[in-house]
Amino acid sequence: MAEFTVNEMLEMQRQLQEKYKDKWEPICIDTGKNKLLWMIGEIGEVADIVKKNGGEEAVSDPELRAHLIEEMADVLMYYHDVMLCYGITSDELREAYTKKFERNMKRW
């Protein structure tokens, strides 16, 4: 199975935003905070699935698992909208992520 990259997700979000540009808020710095709030709401939906059903059932029951994965996809969609709003590139994210990883590897 091929990897699903950040760049692919960003491009898909660009296409989605372009399609609905007349109906949705524009992708810009001013709407970045709204996208963050929407993302937090989606994270809450992920947490609710696990909270209400338990982690084991959420991953082993096919219907719950599909719902969990769908909600996680919603989180990622808003996450990538936030990246687009603030002009964060996948290269910048990779660099910051790698630096944070390296710091955390030396932390404890």
C-alpha positions as CSV (number, residue, x, y, z in Angstrom):
1,M,0.0,0.0,0.0
2,A,1.4,3.4,-0.9
3,E,2.0,6.1,1.7
4,F,-0.5,8.9,2.1
5,T,1.6,12.0,2.4
6,V,1.0,15.4,3.9
7,N,1.4,17.0,0.5
8,E,-1.3,14.8,-0.9
9,M,-3.7,15.7,1.9
10,L,-2.8,19.4,1.5
11,E,-3.6,19.2,-2.2
12,M,-6.9,17.5,-1.6
13,Q,-7.8,20.2,0.9
14,R,-6.9,22.9,-1.6
15,Q,-9.2,21.2,-4.1
16,L,-12.0,21.0,-1.6
17,Q,-11.6,24.6,-0.6
18,E,-11.6,25.7,-4.2
19,K,-14.8,23.8,-5.0
20,Y,-16.6,25.4,-2.0
21,K,-15.0,28.8,-2.0
22,D,-18.3,30.5,-2.5
23,K,-19.9,28.6,0.4
24,W,-17.1,28.3,3.0
25,E,-14.9,30.7,4.8
26,P,-11.8,31.6,2.8
27,I,-8.5,30.0,3.6
28,C,-6.6,32.9,5.1
29,I,-4.9,33.9,8.4
30,D,-8.1,35.5,9.7
31,T,-10.1,32.2,9.5
32,G,-7.2,30.0,10.9
33,K,-8.6,30.3,14.4
34,N,-12.0,29.1,13.3
35,K,-10.5,26.1,11.6
36,L,-8.7,25.3,14.8
37,L,-11.9,25.4,16.7
38,W,-13.6,23.2,14.2
39,M,-10.7,20.8,14.5
40,I,-11.0,20.7,18.3
41,G,-14.7,19.8,17.9
42,E,-13.8,16.9,15.6
43,I,-11.2,15.8,18.2
44,G,-14.0,15.8,20.7
45,E,-16.0,13.5,18.5
46,V,-13.1,11.1,18.3
47,A,-12.8,11.2,22.1
48,D,-16.5,10.6,22.5
49,I,-16.4,7.4,20.5
50,V,-13.6,6.0,22.7
51,K,-15.1,7.4,25.9
52,K,-18.6,5.9,25.2
53,N,-17.4,2.6,23.9
54,G,-14.0,2.0,25.3
55,G,-10.8,1.8,23.2
56,E,-11.0,-2.0,22.6
57,E,-14.5,-1.9,21.2
58,A,-13.8,1.3,19.2
59,V,-11.1,-0.6,17.3
60,S,-12.6,-4.1,17.1
61,D,-16.2,-3.4,16.2
62,P,-16.2,-2.8,12.4
63,E,-18.9,-0.1,12.5
64,L,-17.4,1.8,15.4
65,R,-13.9,1.5,13.9
66,A,-15.2,3.0,10.6
67,H,-16.8,5.9,12.5
68,L,-13.6,6.4,14.5
69,I,-11.5,6.5,11.4
70,E,-14.0,8.9,9.6
71,E,-13.9,11.3,12.6
72,M,-10.1,11.1,12.6
73,A,-10.1,12.0,8.9
74,D,-12.3,15.0,9.8
75,V,-9.6,16.1,12.3
76,L,-6.9,15.8,9.6
77,M,-9.0,17.8,7.1
78,Y,-9.3,20.7,9.5
79,Y,-5.6,20.3,10.5
80,H,-4.6,20.7,6.9
81,D,-7.0,23.6,6.5
82,V,-5.1,25.2,9.4
83,M,-1.8,24.6,7.6
84,L,-3.2,26.2,4.5
85,C,-4.6,29.2,6.5
86,Y,-1.2,29.9,8.0
87,G,0.9,29.0,4.9
88,I,2.7,26.1,6.7
89,T,4.4,23.8,4.2
90,S,5.0,20.1,4.5
91,D,8.8,20.8,4.6
92,E,8.4,23.2,7.5
93,L,6.3,20.7,9.3
94,R,8.8,17.9,8.7
95,E,11.6,20.1,10.0
96,A,9.8,21.1,13.1
97,Y,8.5,17.6,13.7
98,T,12.0,16.1,13.3
99,K,13.5,18.6,15.7
100,K,10.8,18.0,18.3
101,F,11.2,14.2,17.9
102,E,15.0,14.6,18.5
103,R,14.5,16.7,21.6
104,N,11.9,14.2,22.9
105,M,14.3,11.3,22.3
106,K,16.8,12.9,24.6
107,R,14.3,14.1,27.2
108,W,14.0,11.2,29.7
